[in-house]
Amino acid sequence: MIIPGSEYLTKIIHAASQCLLIPVIIGLVILLIYGLMELGNFLGEKRTRRKKKIFQLLETIYDTEAGFPWNGNKIKEVIEKSFLNTRQTKLIEDFLEKSNLSKEAKELIAKDIIDQEETQLRHILNKTDLLAKVGPILGLMGTLIPLGPGLAALGQGDFVGLSEAIIVAFDTTVVGMLIGAVGSFISKIRNTWYNQDLNALEMVLNLIIGGEEHA
């Protein structure tokens, strides 16, 4: 039994869903372009890291001239051999200049540096996480929206309309899955890299604060 007046509600829902098709396709195109840009940035970042030989931080510290407390020259010798990026190296150099502060103050500043860097790296990861989550959602929407008119066209014997709707559905599905796969892959690799960076940064800061005992 059809509830009186419900046909108007279904018409409104149908119109709303069909109006979303163009924005969904535009969104997929934008995300695809953005995903390709992020993939290029990722490959450039990987090439930069490959040039800098991945090192074991503790082994590098042990190979450095013995003797504590660690002075600026020894710390710089360590970070020059590390895979820390330019921003992180600058943070350590700025921290080295705060030699007149107490140990407690240095510990607070070091914690703040780690928190800020973690926030910065999380901001970078959020971009590709967005691709991994939103891409498949828009792909699914682009799949379902044209199927309604396609089935309606089939009921009227319009096979051309049905084929056009299916093509749109398949294309949006493929693009959405591609965007999600690219975003998920980049996020996973970068998450490993950035965890290594944070561990290395924290270890170097601890060396600056407390020398051998603290490390």
N, C-alpha and C positions, 0 to 999 in steps of 0.2 A: 504493500500500500504506500502510495506517494503522499507525503504530508503536503497539504496545500501551502503554496508559497515557497516550498523547498527548491523548485526549479529556478527561482530567481537567485537563490544562494549558490546553487551549482553553477549557474551562468557567471556569477561574479568570480567564483573560484577559478573557473575555466579561463575567464578573461585575464585574471591576475597571473595565472601560470603561463599563459601564452605571451603576456607582456614581458615576462622574465627571460624569454629565450634570447633575445638580442643582448640584454645586459650580461647574461651568462656567457655567451659566445665572446663578447668584448672582454669580459673578465679572463676567460681562458687565453685569449690572444695576449693580453697584458702579462699574465702570469708566465706564459710560454717565453715571451721576450725577456722577462725578468729572470726566469730560470736559466736561460741561455747565458745571460750576463753573469749570473752567479756561478755558473759552470766555468766560464772563462776566468773569473776571479779565483775560483778554486784551483784550476790548473796552474795559474800563475803563482799562487801561494805554494802549491806543491812543488813547483820547479824551484822556487826560492829555498824551500826547506831542504830539497835534495842537494842544492849547492852547499848548504851548511851541513856538514856531516853530523848526523844525529849522534850525540855523545852521551856517555854515562856521567852524570854530574859528579857523583862521588869519586869516580876514578880520576876525573879531571882535577878535582880538589886535591886528591892525594898526590897527583903528579906535580902539582904546583909546589913552589918552594915551601918547605916546612917552616913553622914558626907562627905563633899567635901573640898578640891579637892580630886579626886580619886587617891589613891596611888597605887603602884605596887601590894601590897598584896591584896587589894580589887579587883583590876582588875583580878588578877590571880584566886581569889576565884570565880569570875564570869565565866571565861573561862574554869575552871576545870569542871563546871557543864554544859557546853555547848556541842553542837555536832560538834564544829569546829574540823577539822582534825589536824594532827600533824604539817603539813606545815603551816597552818594558825595560829595555836597557836604559832609557832616559829616566825612568822612575827610580831605578837603582842608583844611577849617578846622582840624582837629586837627593836621594836618601843618604848617600855617603857624605854629602855636605853638611848634614845635621849632626856632626860629631860632638857638638857642645851640649847636646841634650842628655837627659838621664836615660838609663836603660828602660825604665817604665814608660817614659814618653816615646822612646823609639819603638817599643813593642806596640803601643797604641797606634802610632803612625804606620807601622808595618802592617798591622791588621787592617787599617783603613785602606792601604794601598792594595792589599789582596782583595778586599771587598769591592773596591772600585774596578779593579781589573776583571774580577769575576763578572761584575755587572756589564762591563764593556763586551766581554767575550760572549755572554749570554745574549746580549743585544744582537750580535752578529749571527748567533745560532738561531735566534727567533725568526730571522728572515727566511732561512731555508726550512725551518720547522713549519712556517706558514705555508710554504709551497707544498710541503708533504701532506698537510691537512686539508687545505682549501682546494688544491688542484683536483683530487678525486671527488670532492663534494660537488664542485661545479661540473665535473665530467658526468657525474650521475644525474644531476639536474638536466644537463644538456641531452642526456639519453632519454629521460622519461618525458620531458615536455613535448617533443615532437611526435611521440608515439600516439598520443591521443588523436590529433588530427590525422595521423597516418592510418589508424584503425578506422576512423570515420571515413576516410577516402576509400579504404578497402571495402567497407560496407556499401559504398556507392559504385563499386567497380572501377574506381580510379586508381589503377596500379601505378601510374606515373607519380601521383601524389604520395602513394605509399612508399615507393622506392626513394623519393626525395627525402621523406621523413626518416627512413631507416639510415640513409647515408649520413644525414646530420647527426643522428643518434650515435652511430658507430664512430664518426669522426670525433665528436666531443668526448666520447668514452676513451678513445685512444690517447687524445691529447691530455685529458685529465690524469690518466694513469701515468703518462710520461712525466708530467710535471711533478706528480707525487713521488715517483721513483727517483727523479733527479734530486729533489729536495731532501728526501730521506737519506740517500747515499751521501750527499755532501754533509748533512748534519752529523751523520754517524762518524765519518772520518774526521771532521773538524772537532767533534767532541773529544776524540782521543787526543788529537794534537793539543787542544787547549787545556786539557787536564794535565798533560805533560808540562806545558808552559807554566801553569799555576804552581805545580809541585816544584819546578826548578826555581821559579821566582821566590816562592816561600823559603826554600832552602838557602838561597843566597842572602835573603833578608835576615834570616836567622843567624847566618854566619857573621853578618855585619853587626848584629846586635850583641851576640854573646860569644862569638868565636868558637873554638873547638868544643867547649862544654855544651853550649846551647845547641850546636849542630848535631 
